[in-house]
């Protein structure tokens, strides 16, 4: 959880100017600092991101960064929001009034589900491009303008669905959870080995591995999971 959550008295990075009013003229920008931190996390993981390490990447001292940020938590908030901005620009969402907006079916109902799936695929690609983002989602960050834009776009897509805003926010959170799960699974694919183990002690596993591969499903597991999840949570009956 970010410091904004554990320390409610800390002013959000989004409510503060880009740098303090006092001190020498700025030699860097908040954007340059965040870009260096993202590049460092992409190359070496989130644990490698510290104020000192980012300052070294920029060829300056760690103290310099404190003119722009109060600490690492600010930096993580900015990093998460910056990469979420890679999902933009969002495609326009048709007005649900031009089609049947019944949650039981119809063109509008099918449209919102397909659009949410397309957005989830883009989100999965984002997590794959920045594997450390999964860790930040679990940790919790203070949402910035790009994150709020993403949430607003999701609500725009879900306008045809007749359910409470609470149900929609729960569905959006579950989608992100499923996406992060698939991102982690993809990152660890091929890392499991049974070498040196006596599998005879696990007959059900042996039988399952011995079965021939079944037919390729019409929809992949990612799509089937999200279709079932969104349909169940939002009560549309779509499968």
WOWO-V822096 format. One record per residue. N is the residue number from 1. PHI is phi in radians with two decimals (999 if undefined). OMEGA is omega in radians with two decimals (* if undefined). NEAR is the number of other ideal C-beta (glycine too) atoms within 8 Angstrom. Layout:
# WOWO-V822096
n=(N/N)
phi=(PHI/PHI)
omega=(OMEGA/OMEGA)
near=(NEAR/NEAR)
This chain:
# WOWO-V822096
n=(1/2/3/4/5/6/7/8/9/10/11/12/13/14/15/16/17/18/19/20/21/22/23/24/25/26/27/28/29/30/31/32/33/34/35/36/37/38/39/40/41/42/43/44/45/46/47/48/49/50/51/52/53/54/55/56/57/58/59/60/61/62/63/64/65/66/67/68/69/70/71/72/73/74/75/76/77/78/79/80/81/82/83/84/85/86/87/88/89/90/91/92/93/94/95/96/97/98/99/100/101/102/103/104/105/106/107/108/109/110/111/112/113/114/115/116/117/118/119/120/121/122/123/124/125/126/127/128/129/130/131/132/133/134/135/136/137/138/139/140/141/142/143/144/145/146/147/148/149/150/151/152/153/154/155/156/157/158/159/160/161/162/163/164/165/166/167/168/169/170/171/172/173/174/175/176/177/178/179/180/181/182/183/184/185/186/187/188/189/190/191/192/193/194/195/196/197/198/199/200/201/202/203/204/205/206/207/208/209/210/211/212/213/214/215/216/217/218/219/220/221/222/223/224/225/226/227/228/229/230/231/232/233/234/235/236/237/238/239)
phi=(999/-1.30/-1.10/-1.11/-1.47/-1.42/-2.22/-1.03/-1.32/-1.30/-1.26/-1.05/-1.04/-1.31/-1.71/-1.93/-1.13/-1.09/-2.65/-1.12/-1.34/-1.71/1.75/-1.16/-1.02/-1.14/-1.77/-2.39/-2.23/-1.04/-1.09/-1.14/-1.11/-1.17/-1.06/-1.15/-1.17/-1.11/-1.08/-1.15/-1.16/-1.10/-1.48/-2.25/1.63/-1.14/-1.08/-1.36/-1.51/-2.37/-1.05/-1.14/-1.15/-1.16/-1.07/-1.07/-1.04/-1.57/1.26/-2.44/-1.59/-1.05/-1.04/-1.08/-1.18/-1.28/-1.33/-1.94/-2.35/-1.49/2.95/-1.11/-1.08/-1.03/-1.08/-1.14/-1.03/-1.17/-1.08/-1.05/-1.19/-1.10/-1.28/-1.06/-1.08/-1.22/-1.28/-1.56/-1.38/-1.43/-1.18/-1.12/-1.78/-1.04/-1.16/-1.13/-1.23/-1.48/-2.37/-1.14/-1.66/-1.12/-1.23/-1.46/2.75/1.70/-1.08/-1.14/-1.11/-1.13/-1.12/-1.16/-1.19/-1.12/-1.19/-1.14/-1.14/-1.11/-1.17/-1.11/-1.12/-1.14/-1.12/-1.10/-1.08/-1.12/-1.13/-1.25/-1.28/-2.26/-0.99/-1.16/-1.12/-1.05/-1.12/-1.19/-1.09/-1.15/-1.21/1.71/-2.36/-1.43/-1.17/-1.90/-1.07/-1.20/-1.13/-1.12/-1.11/-1.10/-1.10/-1.11/-1.15/-1.04/-1.11/-1.11/-1.05/-1.51/-0.96/-1.20/-1.47/-1.58/-2.68/-1.25/-1.08/-1.04/-1.09/-1.19/-1.12/-1.10/-1.12/-1.10/-1.15/-1.16/-1.06/-1.07/-1.09/-1.15/-1.06/-1.14/-1.10/-1.17/-1.13/-1.15/-1.11/-1.15/-1.20/-1.73/-1.02/1.48/-1.55/-1.59/-2.37/-1.88/-1.04/1.50/-1.78/-1.55/-1.26/-1.08/-1.37/-2.24/-1.08/-1.21/-1.14/-1.03/-1.12/-1.14/-1.20/-1.38/-1.15/-1.15/-1.09/-1.33/-1.13/-1.16/-1.13/-1.07/-2.08/-1.26/-1.06/-1.02/-1.18/-1.08/-1.10/-1.26/-1.06/-1.12/-1.12/-1.15/-1.10/-1.22/-1.23/-1.74/1.15/-1.58/1.34/-1.33/-2.32)
omega=(-3.09/-3.12/3.11/3.14/-3.09/3.12/-3.08/-3.14/-3.14/3.14/-3.13/3.09/-3.10/-3.12/-3.07/3.09/-3.06/3.08/3.12/-3.10/-3.09/3.11/-3.12/3.12/-3.08/3.09/-3.13/3.05/3.10/-3.14/3.14/3.12/-3.12/3.13/3.12/3.14/3.12/3.13/3.13/3.12/3.12/-3.07/-2.95/3.12/-3.05/-3.12/-3.12/-3.07/3.03/3.11/-3.13/-3.11/3.13/3.11/3.11/3.10/-3.11/3.13/3.14/3.12/-3.11/-3.13/3.14/-3.06/-3.13/2.98/-3.08/-3.03/3.11/3.14/-3.07/-3.13/3.06/-3.10/3.14/3.08/-3.12/3.13/-3.11/-3.09/-3.13/-3.09/3.04/3.09/3.10/3.07/-3.08/0.04/3.10/3.08/3.12/3.11/-3.14/3.08/-3.11/-3.13/-3.10/3.14/3.12/-3.10/-3.14/3.13/-3.11/3.14/3.11/-3.05/-3.11/-3.13/3.11/-3.11/-3.09/-3.12/3.11/3.14/3.08/3.10/3.12/3.12/3.11/3.09/3.10/3.10/3.10/3.09/3.11/3.13/3.12/3.11/-3.14/-3.05/3.14/-3.12/3.10/3.13/3.13/3.10/3.10/-3.08/-3.10/3.11/3.08/-3.05/3.10/-3.05/3.13/3.10/3.09/3.08/3.09/-3.14/3.13/3.12/3.09/3.12/3.08/3.10/-3.03/3.13/-3.12/-3.05/-3.10/3.05/-3.06/3.06/3.11/3.13/3.14/3.11/3.09/3.13/3.13/3.12/3.12/3.09/3.12/3.09/3.12/3.14/-3.14/3.10/3.12/3.11/3.11/3.14/3.13/-3.13/-3.10/-3.11/3.11/-3.11/-3.12/3.11/3.11/-3.10/3.09/-3.14/3.09/-3.07/3.12/3.12/-3.10/-2.98/-3.12/3.06/3.14/-3.14/-3.13/3.13/-3.11/-3.13/3.07/3.12/3.13/3.12/3.12/-3.11/-3.13/3.09/3.13/-3.05/3.12/-3.12/-3.13/3.14/-3.08/3.07/3.13/-3.13/-3.09/3.13/-3.13/-3.08/-3.06/2.98/-3.10/-3.07/3.13/3.08/*)
near=(5/12/8/13/9/6/7/5/3/9/5/9/13/8/5/6/5/5/9/7/4/3/5/4/3/8/6/11/8/11/6/9/16/12/9/11/13/12/9/13/14/8/6/6/7/9/5/10/13/7/12/7/10/15/13/7/9/11/4/8/5/8/6/11/14/10/8/12/12/7/9/8/11/10/16/14/16/15/14/14/14/11/12/12/9/7/11/7/3/10/5/4/10/7/5/10/5/5/11/8/12/9/11/7/9/10/7/12/17/10/11/14/13/8/11/14/11/8/13/13/9/9/12/12/8/13/13/10/8/11/9/10/11/11/8/12/11/7/9/7/13/10/7/13/7/12/12/9/11/11/10/8/11/12/10/8/11/12/10/12/11/6/8/5/6/6/11/14/8/9/13/10/8/10/14/10/8/13/12/12/8/10/13/9/8/8/8/8/6/4/5/5/4/6/4/3/5/4/8/6/5/7/7/6/8/10/8/7/6/5/7/3/3/4/3/2/7/2/6/6/6/11/9/10/9/13/13/9/12/14/13/7/10/13/9/12/7/10/5)
